[in-house]
């Protein structure tokens, strides 16, 4: 867990607002003990999680791909090659939707903006160190144009299949 108490409180406030502003359908499904709070989400998202990442083409068409995601400081981080379609989409249209779903056990859904990280970003060193520790090498060395991102969430909900999950 990399989140400070302040980051957990901010994520919890966003999750509460997202749930309250959701549709009746969402609130019926993500309710009671199935609705996760920020502390539960943070605990569930330790380590690498496969994310479904949706970007948008120039024609406004959605495109979905999978990326390795790491949850750091209440934000998803992910990387991709600069030659990828998603990198082109993100450069022009940074709005994204991200989901991590583990069968019926867990679902975490997020909408927001993908922000490209660079060495001047305050979380760059910690992000790269985290990824390097997980994979055994600095992810920026995996190719000529590896790009790292964090998602600044504007909407976030977490669902668990049962209270034991």
N, C-alpha and C positions, 0 to 999 in steps of 0.2 A: 504494500500500500504506500503510495507516494503523496496522498492528499493530506493537506493541512485541515484542521478543524474548520477554518474559514472556507476552504474550497468545498468541503463536504456540505457546509451550510448553504453555500451558493448553489451547489448542484441540487440540494434538497428543495430549495426555493424554486428553482427552475422546474424541477419535476412536479412539484405541487401545482404551479401555474399551468404547466403543460397538461396535466391530468384534468384540472378544473376547466380548461379551455377546450378539451377534447369533446368529441361527439358523445351522445348518449350511448351509442354502441360501444365505443372504447371504454367509457366509464363503467359499463356493465361487465365487461370482460376483465378489465384491469381494475379490480376492486377488492376490498377486504384484505385478507391475508395474501392474496395473489399480487397485490400492488406492492412493488418494492420501493423502499426509501433509498436515499443516497448511500447510506452506510452499507446497506445490503448489496447495492449495485457495485460499489467499490470492492467489496469483499469477493463478489462473484466474478469480477473482471481482472483478477490477478493473472499475470502471464499473458502469453500471446493468445489472441482470439481471432478466428477467421471472421472477417467482416464482409458483408455484402454492401458494396459501395455503389450508389446510383449517382451518375453525373448526367449532364444534359448536352445534347448535340446542338449545332448551330440552327437546326430546324426545330429545336424544342423537343426532340425525341429523347426519352430516357434511355440510358445505357447502364447496365448492371455488370459489375465485375467483382471478383473476390480479391481482398488484400489482407495481409497480416496486420492486425491492429493491436496496439498496446495502449492501455488506458493509464494516462499519467496526469496527475493534478486535475482530475475531473474532465479530461478531454481525451478524445481518441487521437492517436498519432498513427500514421501509416506512411508508407513510401511507395514509389513507383519509378519506373524508368522514364526519362524525359521524352523518349520516342513513342510512348504509349498513347493510345487514343484518350485515355482518362487524363493524362497530363495536358494534352491539348485542350480538352474540355475545361479542365480546372483553370487553366491560364486565362480563358475568356469568360467562363461562367462558373464561378467558384461555389455556387449553391450545390449542396449535396444532401443526400439522405444516406444514413448508415444503419445497418441492423446486424446484431449478433444474435443468432437463434440457435439454441441447443435443443433440438427436438421439441417436445412439449414441456420440457423442464424449465426453460429460461428464454426470455425474449427481451432484448434491450433495443430500443428504437430511438433514433436521433435525427433531427434535421438541423442544418446549420450552414456555415461557410467554411470551406477548406482554405486554410492560410498556409502558404508555402513558407517553410522554415529556412533560415539561413544562419550562418555563423554569428551574426549580430543579434539574433533573437535571444532573449534572456533564458529561454529553456533549451537552447540548442545543445549545449554541452551535456546537460543531464539527459536529454532525449537520446543523443547519440551514444552516451555511455550505457544507458539502459539497454538499448538495442544491441550494442556490441557485447554486453554481458550475456544477453539471451542467446545470441547467435554465434558468439565466439569471434566476431570480426565487426569492424565499423561498417555499417550498411552503405555509407557513401563511397566505399571502395569496391562495391559490387559491380560497378559499371562506370562509363564515362559521364553519365548525366543522371545519377540517382537523385530523385527529389523527395524530400521529406515534408510532411504536412501535419498540421493539427486541425481538428474540427472545432470551431467555435460554435457551440450549440445554441440554438434558439428555441428548441423544443426537444424534450427528452422524457421517455417513460420506460419503466422496467416492469416486467411481468415474470412471475414464477409459477410453475405448474402446481406446486403444493408447498405448504409452509415448511416442509422438511428440506426443500431444495435451496 
